[in-house]
Amino acid sequence: MQIMLVNIGYPPFIGGGQLYTQRLAESLVAEGHKVIIHTTNALELEAIWNPRKARNTAFRESTPNLEIWRHPLHYLPLAPYSFYLLRRLMIALSSTSIIPTAFLSLLARYAPWLPQLEKTLKRWDGPLDLIHALSIPFEPLIMAAASGADHLGVPLVVTPFFHIGETANNHVSRSCTMRHQVELLQRCNAVITLTESEKEFLAGLG
């Protein structure tokens, strides 16, 4: 199979989701599949919203059956503060039904902002059987993956890495369950969860 993985980071960016994606890619390659990875040029978590943090040069690299595209992060003026403000605004707007979901999706495109990724996936013309996107807290990448899947007519699978958070503080879960994020998961052909509690919580959202 030809499988595309889309995630916010990939080693040498170290993190749980990044290592998960790497292990998944390596195991698929070992089974004889071709894997294409689309990620950002961030080298650390804070680089996603802070232009002063470590980033790689955007480039494309390939080895037999593994291709990696690192797309450049763009930033709004006054980042990282504009990023924080935008995400908090989205959480607040999502809690009111007056604001259309389409408007939330429009705002989300800038946090993080990856115009090259979106353009690349919308116009992807190579052979592909499946797109697997990861990490719902960075939903612009999943939105781009959904556009690519629609364009190519292939299934979209998402592993959201959903964080339920502390029971006494629902800010974490609210940042992962905004209306446009839930709608995005509902559009997928399948959602893969890592724990039973994550599965039950997401099933409760429909």
TISEGU-976591 format. One record per residue: x negated, y negated, z of N, C-alpha, C in turn. Coordinates in steps of 0.1 Angstrom, whole numbers, plus 5000, padded with zeros to 4 digits. Layout:
N
XYZXYZXYZ;...
This chain:
206
499250125000500050005000499149885000;499749774996499149634996499949565007;499249535018499949475030499249335033;500149235035499649105039499949085054;498949045062499049005076498848855077;499748795085499748645086499748615101;498648555106498548525121497748395122;497948325134497348205137495848205137;495248315141493748325141493348475138;492048475136491348605133489948595138;489348705143487948685148487048625137;486148535141485548525154486448445164;487648395161488548345170488948455179;488648455192488948555202490148535210;491048625210492348625217493048745216;494048775224494848895223495448925210;496148825205496848835192495848855180;494648785181493648795171493048935171;492748985182492149125183493149225179;494449205182495549295178495549305163;495549185156495549175142494349245135;493249225141491949285136492049435137;492549485148492649635150493649695140;494749615139495749665129495249665115;494549565111493949555098492949665095;492049685105491049785103491649925103;492649955110493350085110494050105097;494650005091495350015078494350045067;493249975068492149995058491550135059;491450185071490850315073491850425067;493150385067494050485061494250465046;493450375040493450365025494250255020;494850175028495650065023494749935021;495249845012494549725010495249615019;494449535026495049435035494549305032;495449205031495149065028495548985041;494648915047494948845059494948695056;496048625060496048475059496148425073;495148335076495048285089494548135088;494248075100493747935100492247935102;491647825101490247805103489847775118;490847795127490547775141489547875147;488747825155487747915162488147935177;489147855182489547865195490947815196;491747855207493147825208493447675207;492647585214492947445214492747375200;491947445191491747385178493047385170;494047455174495247455167495947325168;495747255179496447115181495447005183;494147035185493146935188492046935177;491946825169490946825159489546815164;489346795177487946785182487446915187;488247025186487847155190487247235178;486647345181485847425171486747485160;486347455148486947515136485947555126;486247655118485447705108485647625095;484847645086485147585072486147675066;487147615059488147705053487547775041;487747905040487147975029487848115028;487448185017487948315015486848415015;487048525021485948625022486648765019;485848855014486448985011485449095012;485849215016485149335017486049445010;485549565007486449655001487749675009;488849655002490149665008490549575019;489749475022490049375032489749235027;490749145026490549015021491048915031;490248815034490648715045490648575039;491748505041491948365036492048285049;491148185051491148095062491647955058;492847915062493447795057493147675066;492947565061492547445070493747395078;493547365090494547305099494547155096;495747095095495846955094496446905107;496346775110496746715122497546585120;498546565128499246435128498346335135;498646205132497946095139498046115154;497046075162497046085176497046225182;496746325174496546455179495446465189;495646545200496646645202497946595208;497946465212499146415220500446425211;500246395198501446405189501946545188;501046645189501446785189502246825201;501746785213502446805226503846745225;503946615221505246545220506146615211;505746655199506546715189507146845194;506346925201506847055206507847035217;507646935226508546905236509846855231;509746765220510946715214511746825208;511146915201511847035195512547115205;511947145216512647225227513847145232;513747015233514946935238516046935228;515646915215516646905204517347045202;516547155204517147285202518247315212;518247255223519247285234520547215231;520647125221521847065217522347115203;523547155202524047205189524247095179;524146965183524346855174523246855163;522046895167520946895157520947015149;520947005135520947125127519647205128;519747335126518647425127517647385116;518147345104517247305093516347185097;516847095106516046985110514947035119;515247125128514147185137513047255129;513447325118512547395110511647295103;512247175099511447075092510347015102;510746995114509846945124508747045127;509147175127508147275131507047285121;507247245109506147255098504947175102;505047085111503946995115503247045128;503647155134503147195147502947345148;501947405143500747345136501147315121;500247235115500547185101499547255091;500147345082499247425073499847415059;499747295053500447285039499847385029;498547405030497847495020498447635021;498547685033499147825035500547835029;501347735033502747745028502747745012;501947655006501947654992501347784986;500347834992499747964987500748074987;501448094998502348204999503648194991;504048064989505248044980504948084966;503648074962503248094948502448224946;502448314956501648434956502148524944;501148564936501648644924500848784923;500148814934499448944934500449054938;500049184935500849294939500949304955;502149324960502349334974503549414978;503349494988504449584993505149535006;504449455014504949415027504249295033;504949215039504349105047504649125062;503549115070503749135084503149005091;504048925097503648805103503648825118;502848745126502748765140502748635147;503248635160503148525169504248415167;505348425173506448335172506148195178;505248175188504948045192504347955181;503848015171503247935159504147965147;505347935148506347975138506147925124;505347815121505147765108504447875099;503647965105503048065097504048175094;505048205103506048305100507048245089;507248115090508148045080507448055066;506148035066505448055053505548195048;505348295057505448435054506848465048;507848415055509248435050509448385036;508848265033508948205020508348305010;507148355013506448445005507148575002;507748625013508548755012509748735003;510448615004511548584996511148574981;510048504979509548484965509148614958;508548704966508148834960509148944961;510248924969511249024971510749144979;509849124989509249234997509749215011;509649325019510149315033509249225041;509849165051509149085061509249155075;508149185081508149235095507449135104;507949115116507349025125507049085139;505849065144505549105158505448965165;506448925173506448795178505548755190;504948865196504148835208504948745218;506248775220507048695228506748695243;506648575248506248565263507548525270;508048615279509248585286508948475297;507748475302507348375312507748405326;507548305335507848325349509348305351;509948385359511448375362511748245368;510848175375511148055382510947935372;510347955361510047845351510247905337;511347855331511747915317511147825306;510147735309509647655298508947745287;508247845292507547935282508548005273;509548065279510548135270511348035261;511547915266512347815258511447775246;510147775248509347735236509247845226;509747965229509748075219511148115215;512148045220513548085217514347965212;513647875205514447765199515247825188;516347755184517347805175516747845162;515747765157515147795143514247915144;513647945156512848055158513648185159;514748185166515648295167516248335153;516648225145517148255132516048315123;514848275125513748325117513548475120;513648515132513548655136514748735130;515948675130517148745125517048765110;516248685103516048705089515148825085;514348865095513348965092513949105089;513249185082513649325080513449415093;512449375101512149445113511349355123;511649375136510849305146510149405155;508849395156508149495165507849425178;508249485189507849435202506849525209;506149465219505049535226505549595239;506649545244507149605257508649625256;509149705265510649725266511349605270;510749525279511449405284511449295273;510449295265510449205253511549245243;511749375241512749425232514149395237;514349415250515649395256516049245255;515049155258515249015258515648965244;514849005234515148965221516449015215;516749145219518049205215519249125221;518949065233520048985239520248855232;519248815224519448685216520148715202;520348845200521048885187520048935176;
